[in-house]
């Protein structure tokens, strides 16, 4: 017999069953705070990614006099008319 997958809703019903309203509210607040922290972390990561793609790699490629390069494990990097680079693979 095949085991049925548990939906998110079923998982959360089981997880929070029996909690008081105060426990549920405190858990909700904690989850919201975790979510906000993860969003801040994601923004910081994205800023670093942007720096690499818009500045560091472009400057290095200009310094080397190249417009396109293949990097094993990454793919092809190519500068565009606007400042920045993108992977093509």
PLY file of the C-alpha trace (Angstrom):
ply
format ascii 1.0
element vertex 89
property float x
property float y
property float z
element edge 88
property int vertex1
property int vertex2
end_header
0.00 0.00 0.00
1.32 3.42 -1.00
1.77 6.00 1.78
-0.23 9.19 1.21
1.57 12.51 1.19
0.72 14.87 4.02
-0.37 18.33 2.87
0.99 21.49 4.46
-2.39 22.09 6.03
-2.48 18.60 7.55
1.08 19.02 8.79
0.26 22.32 10.49
-3.00 21.01 11.92
-1.04 18.22 13.58
1.76 20.55 14.66
-0.48 23.16 16.30
-3.32 20.96 17.52
-3.93 21.46 21.22
-2.19 24.84 21.51
-3.87 27.69 23.31
-4.65 30.97 21.56
-1.72 32.57 23.40
0.67 29.84 22.23
-0.59 30.14 18.65
-0.22 33.94 18.70
3.32 33.78 20.13
4.25 31.18 17.54
2.82 33.37 14.78
4.86 36.35 16.04
8.03 34.24 16.16
7.45 32.95 12.61
6.87 36.51 11.36
10.13 37.66 12.98
11.99 34.74 11.39
10.48 35.62 8.02
11.56 39.27 8.34
15.10 38.20 9.26
15.28 35.87 6.25
14.06 38.66 3.96
16.83 40.95 5.27
19.38 38.18 4.75
18.09 37.54 1.22
18.41 41.26 0.42
22.02 41.29 1.64
22.83 38.25 -0.50
21.18 39.87 -3.53
23.22 43.08 -3.04
26.42 41.05 -3.04
25.27 39.14 -6.14
24.52 42.46 -7.87
27.95 43.82 -6.96
29.62 40.78 -8.48
27.55 40.82 -11.67
27.37 44.58 -12.19
30.83 45.66 -11.03
33.49 43.12 -10.08
33.11 40.71 -13.00
32.55 43.47 -15.57
35.65 45.35 -14.37
37.73 42.16 -14.44
36.54 41.31 -17.96
37.31 44.86 -19.15
40.73 44.65 -17.52
41.32 41.39 -19.44
39.93 42.87 -22.68
37.22 40.21 -23.08
33.47 40.44 -23.62
32.62 36.76 -23.18
34.13 33.86 -21.26
33.12 30.32 -20.34
33.68 29.35 -16.71
33.42 25.63 -15.98
30.72 24.94 -13.42
29.11 28.35 -14.00
28.54 28.77 -17.71
29.20 31.57 -20.16
29.61 35.10 -18.85
28.98 37.90 -21.28
29.00 41.66 -20.85
26.15 43.61 -22.39
25.99 47.18 -23.66
24.70 48.20 -20.25
26.97 47.61 -17.29
26.60 44.09 -16.04
27.11 40.50 -17.02
24.90 37.46 -17.22
25.35 33.73 -17.52
24.21 32.34 -20.83
24.30 28.63 -19.89
0 1
1 2
2 3
3 4
4 5
5 6
6 7
7 8
8 9
9 10
10 11
11 12
12 13
13 14
14 15
15 16
16 17
17 18
18 19
19 20
20 21
21 22
22 23
23 24
24 25
25 26
26 27
27 28
28 29
29 30
30 31
31 32
32 33
33 34
34 35
35 36
36 37
37 38
38 39
39 40
40 41
41 42
42 43
43 44
44 45
45 46
46 47
47 48
48 49
49 50
50 51
51 52
52 53
53 54
54 55
55 56
56 57
57 58
58 59
59 60
60 61
61 62
62 63
63 64
64 65
65 66
66 67
67 68
68 69
69 70
70 71
71 72
72 73
73 74
74 75
75 76
76 77
77 78
78 79
79 80
80 81
81 82
82 83
83 84
84 85
85 86
86 87
87 88
